[in-house]
Amino acid sequence: MTTTTTNTNTTPPFPVRFYSPTSPAPDSSGRTLTSILSWPDSALEYSHDYIQNLFPLPERSPINPSAPIIDEQTCKTFRSSPQLQNQLRRSLKRMLKFYGFLLLIDDSEHEPDCQVITADNFTAVSRNWITGFDHNHLRITRIIRSCRVLGLEAEAEAFYEALTDIAGERRGVFSRKTLMFWRRAAERPLHLAPEDENGVRGLDWLVNIYQDGDKVRSEESGGVII
């Protein structure tokens, strides 16, 4: 069982400061959220050190160990802040646009209904990632998991459903490993990382958050956990 030490520093964790709608902090390269989201698609494709800032994970990156991670304080702050979630949603929308998708949200009900659909330019812009292997496949895994952990579960689910539709239409294009990682990122309990092959219980606080989410979903579905 993995445990973490509670952050007692009064300074908010970097992801919270980076996503602040009022006083956004730049990353180590001096880039702000707004500046990154304004990049053209070519910059998003060929720059490789921004995605960890937009979509941090609870797991430390073996490739970039200095990248920000989600700790318990970060997770709870995002999940309790509609403003931070709106900021995160901006990042998701930008990356969806990069991949040729659109995010539609119907918030007329108590629980917003999210749908990810292909954009008019999907065929043109998706050529760079609809292939047997591409670094964007790893990015997509990260995006789905990060959004789930930070409270955008409905959006993450909608993105995964759109991906499975594409995979169904283009059988054999994506590797089995890629499809497995996307499925794990979208469906596994939050304390199990997509790359974890052993199913060992992970971070205690993620276990609790996932179980709390199950209780809410159970209440909303009449007592049946969905």
JOQUI-V933893 format. One record per backbone hydrogen bond with DSSP energy under -1.0 kcal/mol. CO is the residue of the C=O (numbers start at 0). NH is the residue of the N-H. If there is no record, write none. Layout:
<<CO,NH> <CO,NH>>
This chain:
<<1,203> <12,16> <13,17> <14,18> <16,24> <26,29> <30,26> <31,35> <32,36> <35,38> <39,43> <40,44> <41,45> <42,46> <49,52> <49,53> <50,54> <56,69> <63,66> <70,74> <71,75> <72,76> <73,77> <74,78> <75,79> <77,80> <80,84> <81,85> <82,86> <83,87> <84,88> <85,89> <86,90> <87,91> <88,92> <89,93> <90,94> <91,95> <92,96> <93,97> <94,98> <95,100> <99,118> <101,116> <103,114> <105,112> <112,105> <114,103> <116,101> <118,121> <120,124> <121,125> <125,128> <125,129> <128,130> <133,136> <134,138> <135,139> <136,140> <137,141> <138,142> <139,143> <140,144> <141,145> <142,146> <143,147> <144,148> <145,149> <146,151> <147,150> <151,155> <152,156> <153,157> <154,158> <155,159> <156,160> <157,161> <158,162> <159,163> <160,164> <161,165> <162,166> <163,167> <164,168> <165,169> <169,172> <174,178> <175,179> <176,180> <177,181> <178,182> <179,183> <180,184> <181,185> <182,186> <183,187> <188,191> <192,195> <202,206> <203,207> <204,208> <205,209> <206,210> <207,211> <208,212> <209,213> <210,214> <211,215> <212,216> <213,217> <214,218> <215,219> <216,220> <217,222> <218,221>>
